[in-house]
């Protein structure tokens, strides 16, 4: 095991923010300056990776939060691999599969010789238990159903290396679901853990199937991952096979933007996540690589919770949609890595339809709509009706980039049409409860990434994330059509119908296509991301000459 030690990085005020890993031997020393890269990948060394936030759980169905998914992506293998460029589904632990005509039965053949990190076999029985848990949940253990899996009914272990899954209704998204971090394969014994035993402090106890294992953890501060020497089941399409090039990874939680950037530029870190838009130029001009990876799902948006009486009038919602200038948000706060939204879905998402004309910024139209709805401008410039001000609240979204600045600019734009938007901090004591109440949080700032049509259902269905806190049965019906249509072309049409409906009902104000932006030192090579921008360390290597 490579030796390593931690030191504390301090803000100018002297408060310890994060333990920054320092490499303690020649084998893991960092090059001091840019040099010509080795012609071939080099094995060895420890990568110091700075993460913006601490992880909360490693239970795969709840790993959508990027700090969670970034770990699960490297600790677990999956049945299939989704190529990040073509988005085609390829073999990984499954060598081949068959799907019946209505997508209610899937059979997978598994490769031989795969084991979990405790040495137990990754066979058909283990795969069946994984998907029975993810597809049905386990109430006794508090394990929830995966939002990536719809209509799951049962599994059948056909033989040691063959497993069949059956569904109560068509489940065309299941094949792609098997490639996601939500379907990361863990040992049967790990699946017997209660939900709280997957959280921070338990990483070393999670027995996965990926190229790395967690060995040491300082809760909320750092996590040490080591390469599995016996890992030899990368997707067959990968040029690199066998163990990972890196010996280890030190994941260090570093919330302060300036500390992450400073550590990278000073050579104390090799790779960081969450390079803010305002730091991109500094990183690039210093000769470091800025990597903006698309998340290919529901755009960074504001959901209008229409069960709030102030937003129950369609004309009011339409006025808000046309009163927000998303292009100004991007031009003022972000960079080219953040394309302005043209629909509720990213242009790189499966099932995308361009809704830009119907969503166009038009403040004059907004004023006309509010006039028609009976909202008149008051003495302070904010509209009133029946003695009530058109005053709304939104909370800053901690996971979203520059959420506070984004919302404050949107508030300025809405003020110009006579709407007050109060922006509250995400650390407010009542935040966790308030965001579940449309009366207290009528607007909600969020996004979700997944490279499959089902992503729009994950965001808006009443039994999934339900970010609109919806009671709209028609919206649920349209979303269910996306999740249950086996014909790919018709499934795209169903997705387009959802986007049309969200636009017609003015339920969402799309802002921009949210990426994950990384910064890498010049001597870091082979770093990639999976299909929705989570870090992939298997091919990463350090040029150490």
C-alpha positions as CSV (number, residue, x, y, z in Angstrom):
1,X,0.0,0.0,0.0
2,X,1.5,3.4,-1.0
3,X,2.4,5.6,2.0
4,X,0.6,8.9,2.2
5,X,0.0,11.6,4.7
6,X,-2.4,14.5,5.0
7,X,-1.9,18.2,5.7
8,X,-4.5,20.8,6.4
9,X,-5.1,23.5,3.8
10,X,-6.1,26.8,5.3
11,X,-8.1,29.8,4.1
12,X,-6.7,33.2,4.7
13,X,-8.7,33.4,7.9
14,X,-6.9,30.3,9.1
15,X,-9.9,27.9,9.2
16,X,-9.1,24.4,8.1
17,X,-11.2,23.5,5.1
18,X,-9.8,20.3,3.8
19,X,-7.0,17.7,4.3
20,X,-4.9,18.1,1.1
21,X,-3.1,14.9,0.4
22,X,0.7,15.1,-0.2
23,X,2.6,12.4,-2.0
24,X,5.3,11.0,0.3
25,X,7.6,8.9,-2.0
26,X,9.4,9.1,-5.3
27,X,6.8,6.7,-6.8
28,X,4.0,9.2,-6.1
29,X,5.9,12.5,-6.5
30,X,4.4,15.1,-8.8
31,X,6.3,16.6,-11.6
32,X,7.1,20.2,-10.9
33,X,6.6,21.5,-14.4
34,X,5.1,20.6,-17.8
35,X,7.3,18.1,-19.7
36,X,6.8,16.1,-22.8
37,X,4.5,13.3,-22.0
38,X,5.7,9.7,-22.0
39,X,4.8,7.9,-25.2
40,X,3.1,5.1,-23.3
41,X,1.0,5.2,-20.1
42,X,3.0,4.9,-16.9
43,X,1.8,2.6,-14.1
44,X,2.1,3.8,-10.5
45,X,1.6,6.9,-8.4
46,X,-1.1,8.5,-6.3
47,X,-3.5,11.0,-7.8
48,X,-4.6,13.8,-5.6
49,X,-8.2,14.7,-6.5
50,X,-10.0,17.6,-4.9
51,X,-13.8,17.2,-4.7
52,X,-16.1,20.2,-4.1
53,X,-18.4,18.4,-1.7
54,X,-18.4,15.4,0.6
55,X,-20.3,12.3,-0.4
56,X,-23.5,11.4,1.4
57,X,-24.1,7.7,0.4
58,X,-22.6,5.0,-1.7
59,X,-25.9,3.1,-2.2
60,X,-26.0,3.1,-6.0
61,X,-29.7,4.1,-6.5
62,X,-29.1,7.2,-4.4
63,X,-25.7,8.1,-6.0
64,X,-27.0,10.7,-8.4
65,X,-25.4,13.5,-6.3
66,X,-22.1,14.0,-8.1
67,X,-19.7,13.4,-5.2
68,X,-21.6,10.1,-4.6
69,X,-21.6,9.0,-8.2
70,X,-18.0,9.9,-8.7
71,X,-17.0,7.3,-6.1
72,X,-19.5,4.7,-7.1
73,X,-18.3,5.0,-10.7
74,X,-14.9,3.9,-9.7
75,X,-15.8,1.4,-6.9
76,X,-18.2,-0.6,-9.0
77,X,-18.5,-2.3,-12.4
78,X,-21.8,-2.5,-14.3
79,X,-23.4,-5.0,-16.5
80,X,-23.0,-2.7,-19.5
81,X,-20.9,0.4,-20.5
82,X,-22.4,3.4,-22.3
83,X,-19.9,5.0,-24.7
84,X,-19.6,8.7,-23.7
85,X,-19.4,9.8,-27.3
86,X,-21.7,7.6,-29.3
87,X,-24.0,6.8,-26.2
88,X,-24.1,3.2,-27.6
89,X,-24.5,0.4,-25.0
90,X,-21.6,-2.0,-25.0
91,X,-20.6,-5.2,-23.1
92,X,-18.9,-5.0,-19.7
93,X,-19.7,-7.6,-17.1
94,X,-22.4,-8.9,-19.5
95,X,-20.9,-10.3,-22.7
96,X,-24.2,-10.3,-24.6
97,X,-27.9,-9.9,-24.0
98,X,-31.3,-10.4,-25.6
99,X,-34.4,-8.3,-25.2
100,X,-37.9,-9.4,-26.2
101,X,-40.1,-7.4,-28.6
102,X,-42.0,-5.4,-26.0
103,X,-39.0,-4.9,-23.7
104,X,-40.5,-6.8,-20.8
105,X,-37.8,-9.5,-20.6
106,X,-34.0,-9.1,-20.7
107,X,-31.5,-11.9,-20.5
108,X,-27.8,-11.3,-19.9
109,X,-24.8,-13.7,-20.3
110,X,-22.0,-12.8,-17.9
111,X,-18.2,-13.0,-18.3
112,X,-16.3,-15.5,-16.3
113,X,-13.7,-14.8,-13.5
114,X,-15.2,-11.6,-12.2
115,X,-15.1,-11.1,-8.4
116,X,-16.0,-8.6,-5.8
117,X,-13.2,-6.9,-3.9
118,X,-13.6,-9.5,-1.1
119,X,-13.0,-12.3,-3.5
120,X,-16.6,-13.6,-3.7
121,X,-17.8,-14.4,-7.3
122,X,-19.8,-11.9,-9.3
123,X,-22.2,-14.5,-10.7
124,X,-25.8,-14.6,-11.9
125,X,-27.1,-14.9,-8.3
126,X,-25.2,-11.8,-7.2
127,X,-26.4,-9.8,-10.2
128,X,-30.0,-11.0,-9.5
129,X,-29.8,-9.8,-5.9
130,X,-28.4,-6.4,-7.0
131,X,-31.3,-5.8,-9.4
132,X,-34.0,-7.2,-7.1
133,X,-32.8,-4.7,-4.6
134,X,-32.5,-1.8,-7.0
135,X,-35.8,-2.6,-8.8
136,X,-37.9,-3.4,-5.8
137,X,-36.1,-1.8,-2.9
138,X,-35.9,-3.3,0.6
139,X,-38.2,-1.5,3.1
140,X,-36.8,-3.4,6.1
141,X,-33.3,-2.0,5.3
142,X,-34.5,1.4,4.1
143,X,-33.1,0.7,0.6
144,X,-35.0,2.7,-2.1
145,X,-36.0,1.8,-5.6
146,X,-33.7,3.1,-8.3
147,X,-35.2,6.0,-10.3
148,X,-33.3,4.5,-13.3
149,X,-35.5,1.3,-13.3
150,X,-39.1,1.2,-14.2
151,X,-41.7,-1.5,-14.0
152,X,-39.4,-4.1,-12.5
153,X,-41.1,-7.4,-11.5
154,X,-38.5,-10.2,-10.9
155,X,-35.3,-11.9,-11.7
156,X,-34.4,-15.5,-12.6
157,X,-31.0,-17.1,-12.2
158,X,-30.9,-19.3,-15.4
159,X,-27.5,-20.8,-14.6
160,X,-24.3,-19.6,-13.0
161,X,-23.5,-17.0,-15.7
162,X,-27.0,-16.2,-17.1
163,X,-29.7,-14.1,-15.5
164,X,-33.1,-13.0,-16.8
165,X,-35.1,-9.9,-15.6
166,X,-38.8,-9.5,-16.2
167,X,-41.0,-6.4,-16.1
168,X,-44.7,-5.8,-15.4
169,X,-44.8,-3.4,-18.3
170,X,-42.4,-2.4,-21.1
171,X,-39.1,-1.1,-19.7
172,X,-37.2,0.2,-22.7
173,X,-34.7,2.2,-20.5
174,X,-33.5,-0.8,-18.6
175,X,-30.6,-1.7,-20.8
176,X,-29.2,1.8,-20.5
177,X,-30.0,1.7,-16.7
178,X,-27.6,-1.3,-16.4
179,X,-24.8,1.0,-17.5
180,X,-25.4,3.8,-14.9
181,X,-23.8,4.3,-11.5
182,X,-27.3,3.7,-10.1
183,X,-26.8,0.0,-11.1
184,X,-23.3,-0.4,-9.7
185,X,-22.7,-4.0,-8.8
186,X,-21.9,-4.7,-5.1
187,X,-21.5,-7.9,-3.2
188,X,-24.6,-9.7,-1.9
189,X,-23.4,-9.2,1.7
190,X,-23.1,-5.4,1.1
191,X,-26.8,-5.4,0.0
192,X,-27.7,-6.6,3.4
193,X,-26.6,-3.3,5.0
194,X,-29.2,-0.7,6.2
195,X,-29.3,2.5,4.2
196,X,-27.5,4.5,7.0
197,X,-24.6,2.0,6.8
198,X,-23.8,3.1,3.2
199,X,-23.1,6.7,4.3
200,X,-20.0,8.7,5.2
201,X,-17.6,6.7,7.3
202,X,-18.5,3.3,5.7
203,X,-16.7,3.5,2.4
204,X,-14.2,0.8,3.3
205,X,-17.0,-1.6,4.1
206,X,-18.7,-1.3,0.7
207,X,-17.6,-4.3,-1.3
208,X,-17.7,-3.4,-5.0
209,X,-16.6,-4.8,-8.3
210,X,-14.7,-1.9,-9.8
211,X,-11.1,-1.0,-10.5
212,X,-10.6,0.7,-7.1
213,X,-11.5,0.0,-3.4
214,X,-11.8,2.4,-0.6
215,X,-9.3,1.7,2.3
216,X,-9.1,4.7,4.5
217,X,-11.5,7.6,5.3
218,X,-11.6,10.8,7.4
219,X,-15.3,11.6,7.5
220,X,-16.2,14.7,5.6
221,X,-12.5,15.3,4.7
222,X,-10.8,12.7,2.7
223,X,-11.0,9.2,1.2
224,X,-8.1,7.0,0.1
225,X,-8.8,4.6,-2.9
226,X,-6.4,1.9,-4.0
227,X,-6.2,0.0,-7.3
228,X,-7.3,-3.6,-7.3
229,X,-4.3,-5.7,-8.4
230,X,-6.6,-8.4,-9.7
231,X,-9.0,-6.2,-11.7
232,X,-9.1,-7.6,-15.2
233,X,-12.7,-6.9,-16.6
234,X,-12.7,-3.5,-18.1
235,X,-15.2,-3.1,-21.0
236,X,-13.8,-5.1,-24.0
237,X,-13.9,-1.9,-26.1
238,X,-11.2,-0.3,-23.9
239,X,-7.7,-0.4,-25.3
240,X,-6.4,-0.7,-21.7
241,X,-7.1,-4.0,-19.9
242,X,-6.0,-5.2,-16.5
243,X,-5.5,-3.2,-13.4
244,X,-5.7,0.6,-13.3
245,X,-2.6,2.6,-14.1
246,X,-2.7,4.5,-10.9
247,X,-1.7,2.9,-7.6
248,X,-4.1,5.0,-5.6
249,X,-6.3,8.1,-5.4
250,X,-6.6,10.6,-2.5
251,X,-10.0,12.2,-2.7
252,X,-9.9,15.4,-0.7
253,X,-13.0,17.4,0.1
254,X,-12.2,21.1,-0.6
255,X,-15.3,23.3,-0.6
256,X,-13.5,26.6,-1.1
257,X,-13.1,27.5,-4.7
258,X,-9.9,29.5,-4.2
259,X,-8.3,26.6,-2.3
260,X,-9.1,24.1,-5.0
261,X,-7.7,26.4,-7.7
262,X,-4.7,27.4,-5.7
263,X,-3.8,23.8,-4.8
264,X,-4.0,22.7,-8.5
265,X,-1.9,25.6,-9.7
266,X,0.7,25.2,-6.9
267,X,1.1,21.5,-7.6
268,X,-0.5,20.3,-4.4
269,X,-3.3,18.6,-6.4
270,X,-3.4,16.9,-9.7
271,X,-7.1,17.0,-10.7
272,X,-10.0,19.0,-9.3
273,X,-13.8,18.9,-9.9
274,X,-15.9,22.1,-10.0
275,X,-13.8,24.6,-11.7
276,X,-16.1,27.6,-11.5
277,X,-16.7,29.6,-14.7
278,X,-14.8,32.6,-13.4
279,X,-11.7,30.4,-12.7
280,X,-11.6,28.7,-16.1
281,X,-9.4,31.4,-17.8
282,X,-6.9,31.4,-15.0
283,X,-6.5,27.6,-15.1
284,X,-6.2,27.5,-18.9
285,X,-3.7,30.4,-19.0
286,X,-1.5,28.6,-16.5
287,X,-1.1,25.7,-18.9
288,X,-3.6,23.4,-17.2
289,X,-6.4,21.6,-18.9
290,X,-10.0,22.6,-18.4
291,X,-12.4,19.8,-19.2
292,X,-16.1,20.6,-19.6
293,X,-18.1,17.4,-19.8
294,X,-21.8,17.5,-20.7
295,X,-24.4,15.9,-18.4
296,X,-26.9,15.2,-21.2
297,X,-30.1,15.3,-19.1
298,X,-32.6,17.8,-17.8
299,X,-31.1,21.3,-18.0
300,X,-30.2,23.6,-15.2
301,X,-33.7,25.1,-14.7
302,X,-36.2,26.7,-12.5
303,X,-39.3,24.6,-11.8
304,X,-42.5,26.6,-11.3
305,X,-44.6,24.9,-8.6
306,X,-48.0,25.5,-9.9
307,X,-49.9,24.2,-6.9
308,X,-48.8,27.5,-5.2
309,X,-51.8,29.9,-5.7
310,X,-49.5,32.6,-7.0
311,X,-48.4,30.3,-9.8
312,X,-51.7,28.6,-10.5
313,X,-52.6,31.0,-13.3
314,X,-51.0,29.9,-16.6
315,X,-50.6,33.5,-17.7
316,X,-48.4,34.2,-14.6
317,X,-46.2,31.2,-15.3
318,X,-45.9,32.2,-19.0
319,X,-44.9,35.7,-17.9
320,X,-42.2,34.3,-15.7
321,X,-40.9,32.1,-18.5
322,X,-40.7,35.0,-21.0
323,X,-39.4,37.3,-18.3
324,X,-36.1,35.4,-17.8
325,X,-33.2,36.0,-20.2
326,X,-31.2,32.8,-20.1
327,X,-28.8,34.1,-22.7
328,X,-27.9,37.0,-20.4
329,X,-27.3,34.6,-17.5
330,X,-24.9,32.6,-19.6
331,X,-23.1,35.6,-21.0
332,X,-22.8,37.3,-17.6
333,X,-21.9,34.5,-15.3
334,X,-20.7,31.4,-17.4
335,X,-18.6,30.4,-20.3
336,X,-18.9,28.4,-23.6
337,X,-19.0,25.2,-21.5
338,X,-22.5,26.2,-20.4
339,X,-24.7,26.4,-23.6
340,X,-27.9,28.3,-23.2
341,X,-30.9,26.0,-22.9
342,X,-33.2,25.5,-25.8
343,X,-35.6,23.1,-24.1
344,X,-36.1,21.4,-20.8
345,X,-33.6,18.8,-22.0
346,X,-30.1,19.4,-23.1
347,X,-29.4,19.4,-26.8
348,X,-27.1,16.4,-26.2
349,X,-29.9,14.5,-24.4
350,X,-31.8,11.5,-25.7
351,X,-35.2,12.6,-27.0
352,X,-34.4,16.3,-27.1
353,X,-36.7,18.7,-29.0
354,X,-36.0,22.3,-29.6
355,X,-38.5,24.5,-27.7
356,X,-36.6,27.8,-28.0
357,X,-39.1,29.7,-30.0
358,X,-41.9,29.1,-27.4
359,X,-39.5,29.8,-24.5
360,X,-38.0,33.0,-25.9
361,X,-37.2,36.0,-23.8
362,X,-39.9,38.6,-24.3
363,X,-40.5,41.0,-21.4
364,X,-43.1,43.0,-23.2
365,X,-45.2,39.9,-23.6
366,X,-44.6,39.1,-19.9
367,X,-46.0,42.5,-18.9
368,X,-49.1,42.0,-21.2
369,X,-49.7,38.6,-19.7
370,X,-49.5,39.9,-16.1
371,X,-51.8,42.8,-17.0
372,X,-54.3,40.3,-18.4
373,X,-54.0,38.2,-15.3
374,X,-55.0,41.3,-13.2
375,X,-51.6,42.0,-11.6
376,X,-51.0,45.8,-11.6
377,X,-47.7,47.5,-10.7
378,X,-47.6,48.8,-7.2
379,X,-45.8,51.8,-5.7
380,X,-42.6,49.9,-5.2
381,X,-42.6,48.5,-8.8
382,X,-43.9,45.0,-7.7
383,X,-47.2,43.9,-9.0
384,X,-50.2,43.5,-6.8
385,X,-53.6,41.8,-7.0
386,X,-56.4,41.8,-4.3
387,X,-53.9,43.2,-1.8
388,X,-51.3,40.6,-2.4
389,X,-47.8,41.2,-3.9
390,X,-46.4,39.0,-6.6
391,X,-43.6,38.0,-4.4
392,X,-41.9,34.5,-4.8
393,X,-39.1,32.6,-3.0
394,X,-36.4,30.4,-4.3
395,X,-33.5,28.7,-2.5
396,X,-29.9,28.6,-3.7
397,X,-29.1,25.1,-4.9
398,X,-25.8,24.0,-3.4
399,X,-25.0,21.4,-6.0
400,X,-25.6,23.7,-9.0
401,X,-22.7,26.0,-10.2
402,X,-23.0,29.6,-9.1
403,X,-26.6,29.1,-8.1
404,X,-26.7,32.2,-5.9
405,X,-25.4,34.5,-8.6
406,X,-27.7,32.9,-11.2
407,X,-30.8,33.4,-9.1
408,X,-29.8,36.9,-8.2
409,X,-29.6,37.9,-11.8
410,X,-32.9,36.1,-12.6
411,X,-34.4,38.2,-9.7
412,X,-33.2,41.4,-11.4
413,X,-34.8,40.3,-14.6
414,X,-38.1,39.4,-13.0
415,X,-38.1,42.7,-11.1
416,X,-38.2,44.5,-14.4
417,X,-41.6,42.9,-15.2
418,X,-42.9,43.6,-11.6
419,X,-42.2,40.2,-10.0
420,X,-40.2,40.0,-6.7
421,X,-38.0,36.9,-6.3
422,X,-36.4,36.4,-2.9
423,X,-33.3,34.3,-3.0
424,X,-32.6,32.4,0.2
425,X,-29.3,30.6,1.2
426,X,-29.2,26.9,1.0
427,X,-27.9,26.6,4.5
428,X,-31.0,28.2,6.1
429,X,-32.2,26.1,9.0
430,X,-35.6,25.5,7.5
431,X,-34.2,24.7,4.0
432,X,-34.7,20.9,4.1
433,X,-38.4,21.2,4.9
434,X,-39.2,24.4,3.0
435,X,-38.1,22.9,-0.4
436,X,-40.8,20.2,0.0
437,X,-43.5,22.9,0.4
438,X,-44.7,24.8,-2.7
439,X,-46.1,27.6,-0.5
440,X,-42.6,28.2,0.9
441,X,-40.6,27.4,-2.2
442,X,-42.6,28.1,-5.3
443,X,-39.5,28.1,-7.5
444,X,-37.0,25.3,-7.4
445,X,-33.5,25.3,-8.9
446,X,-32.2,21.9,-10.1
447,X,-31.0,19.6,-12.9
448,X,-30.4,15.9,-13.4
449,X,-28.1,14.0,-15.8
450,X,-28.7,10.7,-17.5
451,X,-28.1,9.8,-21.1
452,X,-31.5,8.1,-21.7
453,X,-35.0,9.3,-22.5
454,X,-36.1,8.3,-19.0
455,X,-34.2,11.2,-17.5
456,X,-37.2,13.5,-17.9
457,X,-39.4,11.1,-16.0
458,X,-36.9,11.0,-13.2
459,X,-37.1,14.7,-12.8
460,X,-40.8,15.4,-13.0
461,X,-42.9,12.3,-12.2
462,X,-44.7,12.4,-8.9
463,X,-43.2,9.0,-7.9
464,X,-39.6,10.1,-8.7
465,X,-37.9,13.4,-7.9
466,X,-41.1,15.3,-8.5
467,X,-39.3,18.6,-8.5
468,X,-42.5,20.5,-9.4
469,X,-44.3,18.9,-6.5
470,X,-46.9,18.2,-9.1
471,X,-50.5,16.9,-9.0
472,X,-50.8,16.9,-12.7
473,X,-52.1,13.4,-13.8
474,X,-51.6,14.3,-17.5
475,X,-48.0,15.1,-17.0
476,X,-47.5,11.7,-15.2
477,X,-49.3,9.9,-18.1
478,X,-47.0,11.5,-20.6
479,X,-43.9,10.7,-18.6
480,X,-45.0,7.1,-18.2
481,X,-45.3,6.8,-21.9
482,X,-41.6,7.8,-22.3
483,X,-40.7,5.0,-19.8
484,X,-42.8,2.3,-21.4
485,X,-42.6,2.8,-25.2
486,X,-40.3,0.0,-26.6
487,X,-40.1,1.5,-30.1
488,X,-37.1,4.0,-30.1
489,X,-38.7,6.4,-32.6
490,X,-42.0,6.5,-30.8
491,X,-40.1,6.9,-27.5
492,X,-38.5,10.0,-28.9
493,X,-41.9,11.2,-29.9
494,X,-43.2,10.6,-26.4
495,X,-40.3,12.6,-25.0
496,X,-41.0,15.4,-27.4
497,X,-44.7,15.4,-26.2
498,X,-43.5,15.9,-22.6
499,X,-41.3,18.8,-23.6
500,X,-44.2,20.3,-25.6
501,X,-46.5,19.9,-22.5
502,X,-44.0,21.4,-20.1
503,X,-43.6,24.4,-22.5
504,X,-47.4,24.8,-23.1
505,X,-48.1,24.7,-19.3
506,X,-45.1,27.0,-18.6
507,X,-43.9,24.6,-15.8
508,X,-40.2,25.2,-16.3
509,X,-37.8,28.0,-17.0
510,X,-34.7,26.3,-18.7
511,X,-31.5,28.2,-18.1
512,X,-28.4,26.3,-19.5
513,X,-27.0,22.9,-20.2
514,X,-25.0,22.2,-17.1
515,X,-21.6,20.5,-17.4
516,X,-19.2,19.1,-14.9
517,X,-15.9,21.1,-15.3
518,X,-12.6,19.7,-14.2
519,X,-9.1,21.1,-14.0
520,X,-6.1,18.8,-14.7
521,X,-2.4,19.3,-14.3
522,X,-0.4,19.0,-17.5
523,X,1.2,15.7,-16.4
524,X,-2.2,14.0,-15.9
525,X,-3.2,11.9,-18.9
526,X,-6.0,9.6,-19.8
527,X,-8.6,11.2,-17.5
528,X,-12.1,10.7,-18.9
529,X,-15.7,10.8,-17.7
530,X,-18.6,8.5,-18.2
531,X,-21.7,9.4,-20.2
532,X,-22.9,12.0,-17.8
533,X,-19.6,13.5,-16.7
534,X,-18.7,11.5,-13.6
535,X,-14.9,11.0,-13.2
536,X,-13.4,7.8,-14.6
537,X,-10.0,7.1,-13.2
538,X,-9.3,3.7,-14.7
539,X,-7.3,5.0,-17.7
540,X,-5.7,8.0,-15.8
541,X,-2.0,8.0,-15.4
542,X,0.8,10.4,-14.3
543,X,3.7,11.4,-16.5
544,X,6.5,11.0,-13.9
545,X,9.7,11.7,-15.9
